[in-house]
């Protein structure tokens, strides 16, 4: 495909700034570090069918798991990065395994109007989940440049790809903008960074602005996003990378950095994502939540302004009038 983005060299995409990846020594030390004992119980809440009725005067958000979100507006339903499989891996018998049961079966989801995929890593683009939704609902599929080819291959008849800060007009006064993230892409060894990664801004009838960061390291991209979208009502920010900075800070945020992003964005409300379902680090699974509490105290922001939900929990965000 051909693209005119300045962050594409003809074969691969790049971030706004370069962050050094971990060294071989860092990687070896990480592999040798013992994996902590997991708690015997990983909390989640079942989602009942009556909880999935469309809202009337607000936005209803359901945290399904990991980075999967169901976003319901009065006249629009968006499914973000659905992962309903038991593992996130190209191989069914290995890779990070689900730590808790699903809050609901994928067949119990309401009709999906828009399927949004932030990037093509296996924990955000799950082939089996995506194919079920595409075959059932024929949604509009929105992604970064390059990922639309997979979505079309898997049956999506309305696959649209966006560059950073490019907007898809879904309907009158309903706009979806693909935002930059500091991350990578790739599903195998040969396709690293050959599809664009990012986040999503949803402006719903000028009544509500939602921001989903996707998977991202901490970067000055949040300043750019705030410049273009100075009035964000709700942000969904990743907190799951609690390892030493030399391991993950080139592609992921920890809880302290997520709170920094929350402040830069001047988000009225933030919700945590990318935690609690799959174990990717050697940190205890609930370390991200403990660190989020400490970070809020350190930065003197109210506890309720940036909260975490457990998988299956819902949140209502009011419209502005």
KEVO-262291 format. One record per residue (C-alpha): chain; x, y, z. Coordinates in pm, 1 decimal. Layout:
// residues N
+----+----------+----------+----------+
| ch |        x |        y |        z |
+----+----------+----------+----------+
|  A |        X |        Y |        Z |
...
+----+----------+----------+----------+
// end
This chain:
// residues 321
+----+----------+----------+----------+
| ch |        x |        y |        z |
+----+----------+----------+----------+
|  A |      0.0 |      0.0 |      0.0 |
|  A |     99.9 |    362.6 |    -44.2 |
|  A |     85.1 |    623.5 |    228.9 |
|  A |    209.8 |    978.5 |    257.2 |
|  A |    264.8 |    977.5 |    632.3 |
|  A |    602.0 |   1115.7 |    737.5 |
|  A |    639.9 |    822.7 |    976.8 |
|  A |    646.9 |    561.7 |    699.5 |
|  A |    969.3 |    489.3 |    509.3 |
|  A |    808.8 |    284.7 |    234.3 |
|  A |    812.3 |    -37.3 |    434.7 |
|  A |    783.5 |     32.5 |    806.7 |
|  A |    621.6 |    284.5 |   1039.2 |
|  A |    798.6 |    464.8 |   1321.8 |
|  A |    711.1 |    664.3 |   1634.2 |
|  A |    737.8 |   1039.7 |   1684.0 |
|  A |   1051.7 |    985.8 |   1889.7 |
|  A |   1294.4 |    695.0 |   1919.4 |
|  A |   1318.4 |    514.7 |   2251.0 |
|  A |   1597.0 |    264.2 |   2301.2 |
|  A |   1468.8 |    -93.5 |   2324.9 |
|  A |   1594.7 |   -317.9 |   2604.0 |
|  A |   1945.2 |   -455.0 |   2565.9 |
|  A |   2028.2 |   -825.0 |   2543.6 |
|  A |   2133.6 |   -809.2 |   2908.7 |
|  A |   1799.9 |   -654.7 |   3005.2 |
|  A |   1614.5 |   -929.1 |   2821.5 |
|  A |   1818.4 |  -1206.2 |   2982.7 |
|  A |   1769.5 |  -1057.3 |   3329.5 |
|  A |   1396.8 |  -1036.0 |   3263.2 |
|  A |   1377.1 |  -1400.4 |   3154.5 |
|  A |   1575.3 |  -1513.2 |   3459.8 |
|  A |   1359.6 |  -1315.3 |   3701.0 |
|  A |   1114.6 |  -1544.2 |   3882.1 |
|  A |    745.2 |  -1510.5 |   3803.5 |
|  A |    553.9 |  -1412.0 |   4117.9 |
|  A |    294.9 |  -1640.8 |   4268.9 |
|  A |    -47.6 |  -1554.5 |   4137.6 |
|  A |   -342.2 |  -1498.7 |   4371.3 |
|  A |   -585.0 |  -1787.8 |   4373.7 |
|  A |   -873.3 |  -1557.9 |   4278.5 |
|  A |   -883.6 |  -1309.2 |   3991.5 |
|  A |  -1193.0 |  -1091.5 |   4026.7 |
|  A |  -1442.1 |  -1034.9 |   3747.1 |
|  A |  -1812.7 |   -953.4 |   3727.3 |
|  A |  -2057.2 |  -1132.9 |   3497.0 |
|  A |  -2238.1 |   -899.3 |   3256.4 |
|  A |  -2610.0 |   -978.4 |   3226.2 |
|  A |  -2813.8 |   -911.7 |   2913.4 |
|  A |  -3022.0 |   -641.3 |   3084.5 |
|  A |  -2700.9 |   -447.0 |   3151.4 |
|  A |  -2638.9 |   -410.0 |   2779.5 |
|  A |  -2941.7 |   -197.8 |   2690.9 |
|  A |  -2837.5 |    121.1 |   2509.5 |
|  A |  -2816.2 |    430.7 |   2730.5 |
|  A |  -3030.6 |    740.9 |   2687.2 |
|  A |  -2843.1 |   1038.5 |   2832.3 |
|  A |  -2487.6 |    917.1 |   2878.8 |
|  A |  -2215.4 |    685.2 |   2752.7 |
|  A |  -2208.7 |    332.5 |   2892.6 |
|  A |  -1866.8 |    164.9 |   2907.9 |
|  A |  -1823.2 |   -205.5 |   2980.8 |
|  A |  -1472.0 |   -326.4 |   3060.7 |
|  A |  -1469.5 |   -675.6 |   2912.8 |
|  A |  -1108.0 |   -765.5 |   2986.3 |
|  A |   -746.6 |   -663.2 |   2915.4 |
|  A |   -798.0 |   -379.4 |   2662.6 |
|  A |  -1140.0 |   -485.5 |   2532.2 |
|  A |  -1416.9 |   -228.6 |   2579.6 |
|  A |  -1779.9 |   -209.3 |   2478.1 |
|  A |  -1875.3 |    156.8 |   2431.9 |
|  A |  -2249.3 |    224.1 |   2403.6 |
|  A |  -2402.2 |    554.7 |   2300.3 |
|  A |  -2775.5 |    614.6 |   2240.5 |
|  A |  -2728.4 |    567.5 |   1863.9 |
|  A |  -2391.2 |    395.3 |   1833.0 |
|  A |  -2215.6 |     85.8 |   1971.2 |
|  A |  -1838.0 |     47.9 |   1941.2 |
|  A |  -1634.1 |   -260.5 |   2026.5 |
|  A |  -1265.5 |   -194.2 |   2094.0 |
|  A |   -985.0 |   -452.4 |   2064.7 |
|  A |  -1199.8 |   -759.3 |   2145.8 |
|  A |  -1012.2 |  -1055.0 |   2293.7 |
|  A |  -1234.5 |  -1348.0 |   2390.7 |
|  A |   -977.1 |  -1624.6 |   2335.7 |
|  A |   -804.6 |  -1808.0 |   2619.3 |
|  A |   -454.7 |  -1722.0 |   2496.0 |
|  A |   -293.8 |  -1429.3 |   2313.1 |
|  A |    -45.1 |  -1595.2 |   2082.6 |
|  A |     -3.4 |  -1714.4 |   1724.1 |
|  A |      1.7 |  -2066.4 |   1872.4 |
|  A |   -300.7 |  -2207.7 |   2053.9 |
|  A |    -93.7 |  -2412.5 |   2300.5 |
|  A |    144.9 |  -2144.2 |   2427.5 |
|  A |    157.3 |  -1776.3 |   2516.5 |
|  A |    -10.0 |  -1569.1 |   2786.5 |
|  A |   -317.4 |  -1747.0 |   2919.9 |
|  A |   -636.9 |  -1594.0 |   3052.2 |
|  A |   -639.9 |  -1559.8 |   3432.8 |
|  A |  -1016.2 |  -1528.0 |   3482.0 |
|  A |  -1337.9 |  -1634.6 |   3315.1 |
|  A |  -1505.0 |  -1415.1 |   3056.3 |
|  A |  -1766.1 |  -1172.3 |   3193.6 |
|  A |  -1991.1 |  -1265.7 |   2900.9 |
|  A |  -1985.0 |  -1478.9 |   2587.8 |
|  A |  -1908.2 |  -1298.8 |   2264.8 |
|  A |  -2246.9 |  -1408.6 |   2125.4 |
|  A |  -2416.8 |  -1209.9 |   2404.0 |
|  A |  -2274.3 |   -877.2 |   2288.1 |
|  A |  -2525.6 |   -631.7 |   2139.8 |
|  A |  -2508.8 |   -549.1 |   1769.9 |
|  A |  -2177.5 |   -377.4 |   1696.4 |
|  A |  -2180.0 |    -76.4 |   1460.9 |
|  A |  -1806.4 |     -4.3 |   1469.5 |
|  A |  -1521.9 |   -245.4 |   1538.5 |
|  A |  -1206.6 |    -52.9 |   1630.8 |
|  A |   -863.7 |   -218.1 |   1629.9 |
|  A |   -578.7 |    -13.1 |   1776.5 |
|  A |   -298.1 |   -231.0 |   1635.7 |
|  A |   -229.7 |   -585.8 |   1526.2 |
|  A |    -57.0 |   -742.8 |   1830.0 |
|  A |   -230.2 |  -1062.3 |   1937.9 |
|  A |   -358.4 |   -918.7 |   2265.6 |
|  A |   -545.2 |   -645.4 |   2072.9 |
|  A |   -632.2 |   -816.7 |   1744.2 |
|  A |   -777.6 |  -1160.4 |   1811.1 |
|  A |   -867.9 |  -1330.1 |   1484.1 |
|  A |  -1141.1 |  -1558.6 |   1616.9 |
|  A |  -1316.3 |  -1283.0 |   1812.9 |
|  A |  -1301.6 |  -1040.2 |   1520.5 |
|  A |  -1433.0 |  -1294.7 |   1269.0 |
|  A |  -1734.1 |  -1374.4 |   1487.9 |
|  A |  -1832.0 |  -1007.0 |   1514.4 |
|  A |  -1769.7 |   -940.0 |   1144.9 |
|  A |  -1975.8 |  -1239.9 |   1032.3 |
|  A |  -2258.2 |  -1164.9 |   1275.2 |
|  A |  -2292.6 |   -786.2 |   1254.5 |
|  A |  -2113.2 |   -667.3 |    939.0 |
|  A |  -1972.7 |   -367.0 |   1127.3 |
|  A |  -1763.3 |    -79.9 |    998.1 |
|  A |  -1403.4 |   -175.9 |   1081.0 |
|  A |  -1169.2 |    110.7 |   1170.9 |
|  A |   -794.8 |     68.1 |   1222.3 |
|  A |   -456.5 |    218.1 |   1148.6 |
|  A |   -302.3 |    194.3 |    803.4 |
|  A |   -215.1 |   -165.3 |    716.9 |
|  A |   -442.1 |   -353.7 |    956.5 |
|  A |   -742.2 |   -311.0 |    725.5 |
|  A |   -595.8 |   -578.2 |    497.2 |
|  A |   -631.8 |   -843.2 |    768.0 |
|  A |   -980.2 |   -723.5 |    858.3 |
|  A |  -1087.7 |   -740.1 |    494.1 |
|  A |   -931.7 |  -1085.3 |    459.8 |
|  A |  -1133.4 |  -1199.2 |    761.4 |
|  A |  -1459.2 |  -1082.3 |    603.7 |
|  A |  -1502.6 |   -713.4 |    684.1 |
|  A |  -1671.6 |   -548.4 |    386.8 |
|  A |  -1634.3 |   -195.2 |    524.5 |
|  A |  -1275.8 |   -171.2 |    645.9 |
|  A |  -1132.0 |    180.8 |    677.4 |
|  A |   -772.5 |    261.7 |    763.9 |
|  A |   -660.8 |    591.8 |    912.3 |
|  A |   -338.4 |    782.4 |    954.1 |
|  A |   -260.4 |    961.6 |   1280.9 |
|  A |   -502.6 |   1251.2 |   1336.0 |
|  A |   -713.1 |   1141.4 |   1039.3 |
|  A |  -1089.0 |   1137.2 |   1100.1 |
|  A |  -1363.8 |    900.0 |    986.5 |
|  A |  -1709.7 |   1066.4 |    982.4 |
|  A |  -1948.5 |    792.7 |   1094.0 |
|  A |  -2257.8 |   1014.5 |   1088.6 |
|  A |  -2361.1 |   1373.9 |   1140.2 |
|  A |  -2169.9 |   1501.5 |   1443.5 |
|  A |  -2019.5 |   1157.4 |   1518.7 |
|  A |  -1649.1 |   1164.3 |   1437.8 |
|  A |  -1378.8 |    901.7 |   1495.7 |
|  A |  -1016.9 |   1020.3 |   1492.2 |
|  A |   -714.4 |    789.1 |   1492.8 |
|  A |   -457.8 |    927.0 |   1737.3 |
|  A |    -84.9 |    856.0 |   1770.2 |
|  A |     49.8 |    608.8 |   2022.6 |
|  A |    409.8 |    522.8 |   2104.0 |
|  A |    422.8 |    152.3 |   2035.0 |
|  A |    499.4 |   -111.1 |   1768.8 |
|  A |    310.7 |   -360.5 |   1555.1 |
|  A |    360.4 |   -708.0 |   1416.3 |
|  A |    211.6 |  -1057.3 |   1431.0 |
|  A |    520.4 |  -1254.9 |   1335.5 |
|  A |    893.9 |  -1206.9 |   1291.1 |
|  A |    877.0 |  -1070.7 |    937.4 |
|  A |    613.4 |   -794.3 |    970.9 |
|  A |    738.3 |   -575.1 |   1256.4 |
|  A |    606.7 |   -217.1 |   1231.0 |
|  A |    447.9 |   -273.0 |    888.7 |
|  A |    103.3 |   -159.8 |   1013.2 |
|  A |     28.9 |    162.0 |   1200.1 |
|  A |    -63.9 |    158.8 |   1570.8 |
|  A |   -268.7 |    420.6 |   1756.0 |
|  A |   -561.5 |    520.4 |   1971.1 |
|  A |   -909.8 |    660.9 |   1917.7 |
|  A |  -1100.3 |    981.7 |   1983.4 |
|  A |  -1480.4 |    961.3 |   1959.2 |
|  A |  -1663.1 |   1293.4 |   1940.6 |
|  A |  -2030.3 |   1214.2 |   1985.6 |
|  A |  -2261.1 |   1493.7 |   1869.7 |
|  A |  -2047.9 |   1750.7 |   2054.2 |
|  A |  -2193.6 |   1609.9 |   2375.6 |
|  A |  -1905.4 |   1382.5 |   2474.9 |
|  A |  -1540.6 |   1329.5 |   2380.9 |
|  A |  -1386.3 |    989.3 |   2461.3 |
|  A |  -1020.4 |    897.9 |   2422.3 |
|  A |   -886.4 |    541.2 |   2410.0 |
|  A |   -505.6 |    540.2 |   2414.8 |
|  A |   -454.8 |    187.7 |   2282.4 |
|  A |   -119.2 |     45.2 |   2388.1 |
|  A |    143.7 |    314.3 |   2433.4 |
|  A |    458.3 |    422.5 |   2608.3 |
|  A |    471.4 |    759.5 |   2780.0 |
|  A |    556.7 |   1029.7 |   2526.3 |
|  A |    486.1 |   1391.4 |   2435.7 |
|  A |    217.8 |   1260.9 |   2197.8 |
|  A |    -28.2 |   1329.6 |   2480.4 |
|  A |     52.4 |   1699.3 |   2451.1 |
|  A |    -29.7 |   1685.0 |   2079.2 |
|  A |   -357.3 |   1507.0 |   2150.8 |
|  A |   -451.3 |   1765.6 |   2414.1 |
|  A |   -379.0 |   2046.8 |   2167.7 |
|  A |   -625.3 |   1902.4 |   1916.2 |
|  A |   -876.4 |   1779.7 |   2174.7 |
|  A |   -861.1 |   2015.4 |   2476.0 |
|  A |  -1188.2 |   1898.7 |   2630.9 |
|  A |  -1173.3 |   1522.2 |   2684.5 |
|  A |  -1456.0 |   1394.9 |   2901.5 |
|  A |  -1318.2 |   1044.6 |   2953.2 |
|  A |   -985.0 |    876.8 |   2881.1 |
|  A |   -901.3 |    505.6 |   2882.5 |
|  A |   -531.1 |    475.5 |   2965.5 |
|  A |   -307.0 |    165.2 |   2993.5 |
|  A |   -137.5 |     91.7 |   3326.7 |
|  A |    -13.8 |   -265.0 |   3290.4 |
|  A |    366.0 |   -233.7 |   3250.7 |
|  A |    509.4 |   -234.8 |   3601.6 |
|  A |    849.1 |   -380.9 |   3519.3 |
|  A |   1172.6 |   -186.9 |   3539.1 |
|  A |   1186.8 |     91.0 |   3281.2 |
|  A |   1467.3 |    -74.2 |   3084.4 |
|  A |   1229.6 |   -356.1 |   2989.6 |
|  A |    906.7 |   -186.3 |   2887.2 |
|  A |    924.0 |    190.6 |   2872.7 |
|  A |    994.9 |    197.5 |   2498.6 |
|  A |    646.1 |     58.6 |   2422.8 |
|  A |    429.4 |     65.2 |   2738.7 |
|  A |    322.5 |    287.1 |   3028.0 |
|  A |    314.7 |    210.5 |   3396.6 |
|  A |     61.3 |    350.4 |   3642.8 |
|  A |    272.5 |    651.8 |   3736.7 |
|  A |    313.8 |    751.2 |   3372.1 |
|  A |    -57.7 |    696.9 |   3307.8 |
|  A |   -138.8 |    950.2 |   3580.3 |
|  A |    104.8 |   1192.8 |   3416.6 |
|  A |    -79.4 |   1141.0 |   3086.0 |
|  A |   -412.9 |   1196.8 |   3260.9 |
|  A |   -287.2 |   1532.9 |   3386.0 |
|  A |   -144.5 |   1640.2 |   3048.0 |
|  A |   -469.5 |   1549.7 |   2871.8 |
|  A |   -668.0 |   1736.3 |   3139.2 |
|  A |   -913.3 |   1450.0 |   3119.9 |
|  A |  -1222.0 |   1499.7 |   3333.9 |
|  A |  -1228.6 |   1125.8 |   3406.0 |
|  A |   -988.3 |    840.4 |   3333.2 |
|  A |  -1027.4 |    463.5 |   3344.3 |
|  A |   -742.7 |    212.1 |   3359.2 |
|  A |   -696.8 |    -55.3 |   3095.3 |
|  A |   -448.8 |   -322.3 |   2984.0 |
|  A |   -431.8 |   -500.8 |   3317.3 |
|  A |   -572.9 |   -794.9 |   3510.1 |
|  A |   -635.0 |  -1062.7 |   3244.7 |
|  A |   -301.0 |  -1175.3 |   3099.7 |
|  A |     37.6 |  -1190.8 |   3272.7 |
|  A |    299.7 |  -1027.6 |   3049.1 |
|  A |    542.0 |   -900.8 |   3313.4 |
|  A |    715.4 |  -1046.8 |   3617.2 |
|  A |    538.1 |   -802.6 |   3848.8 |
|  A |    245.9 |   -919.6 |   4065.9 |
|  A |    -80.6 |   -890.5 |   3874.0 |
|  A |   -226.1 |   -629.4 |   4112.7 |
|  A |     89.9 |   -417.5 |   4134.3 |
|  A |    -49.4 |   -183.7 |   3868.0 |
|  A |   -351.8 |   -105.0 |   4085.7 |
|  A |   -141.9 |    -43.4 |   4395.4 |
|  A |     86.3 |    184.0 |   4194.4 |
|  A |   -211.9 |    372.2 |   4051.1 |
|  A |   -328.3 |    456.2 |   4402.2 |
|  A |     21.7 |    572.3 |   4500.9 |
|  A |     54.6 |    780.9 |   4183.7 |
|  A |   -274.7 |    959.9 |   4247.4 |
|  A |   -166.0 |   1041.6 |   4601.2 |
|  A |    173.6 |   1163.3 |   4478.8 |
|  A |     18.6 |   1393.6 |   4217.9 |
|  A |   -262.6 |   1510.5 |   4448.6 |
|  A |   -543.5 |   1413.8 |   4215.8 |
|  A |   -873.6 |   1287.0 |   4348.3 |
|  A |   -913.2 |    913.6 |   4381.8 |
|  A |  -1233.1 |    906.6 |   4176.6 |
|  A |  -1087.8 |   1100.8 |   3881.6 |
|  A |   -880.1 |    801.3 |   3765.9 |
|  A |  -1024.1 |    464.4 |   3859.1 |
|  A |   -981.1 |    100.4 |   3765.7 |
|  A |  -1264.3 |   -135.3 |   3684.9 |
|  A |  -1247.2 |   -509.7 |   3721.8 |
|  A |  -1337.1 |   -712.9 |   3411.2 |
|  A |  -1713.4 |   -705.0 |   3362.2 |
|  A |  -1762.7 |   -379.2 |   3551.3 |
|  A |  -1944.6 |    -89.0 |   3388.6 |
|  A |  -1913.7 |    289.3 |   3406.6 |
|  A |  -2157.0 |    564.1 |   3303.7 |
|  A |  -2012.6 |    888.8 |   3168.2 |
|  A |  -2259.9 |   1181.1 |   3142.5 |
|  A |  -2314.3 |   1400.9 |   2840.2 |
|  A |  -2234.1 |   1770.5 |   2859.0 |
|  A |  -2505.9 |   2022.7 |   2775.4 |
+----+----------+----------+----------+
// end
